[in-house]
Amino acid sequence: MVFAVCLCAGRRRLFLSMGFGFCSEVSQFLIVLRERVEKREAEKLVKHVIKSAVKLGVLRRHSQLSAADDRALEAFRSKFHTVLMAVVSFCEVEFSYDRGFLQDALRDSHQSLKSVVERHLSDKSVSRLAGVFALASRGELLDSLFSGQVDEDVLKLSRMLRKELDRGLL
């Protein structure tokens, strides 16, 4: 979800989104994540997301990406937008959660982004990204977020995402 804030925001918005609004979204994401995975693992995930987003932003800003890379990033943005819309929907509409759909959408998003990362970043960065999507796709994590009663912290994050989606920033 934090990836959306970093990567989907577009060229100019990428670094601007790391202002105060970005901090509150990251903080809320960490609160939700820390309740479900170890603190260290949650913090590492956010660190890896931010590192990857900044690296891709620098490549994009310095025109290091090809037209094919730009198309792949746009495909990622579109696919990840679907993930975010599903997440918000799962929070807003009772009994709408579909683990398989969300895992498939995350896998598709990862593949779109991986094609760019493999060409431009180190193997370590590729590995970090794989770890981020592996954690985000864990069935037990997704179930804890959306099965049954959705807790207030998840709802708050969902409202933040909805606001950004409605503004067209994600």
PyMOL commands that set and color helices and strands:
alter all, ss='L'
color gray80, all
select helices_A, chain A and resi 2-7+13-16+20-34+39-61+67-92+99-120+123-136+139-146+152-166
alter helices_A, ss='H'
color red, helices_A
deselect
rebuild
show_as cartoon
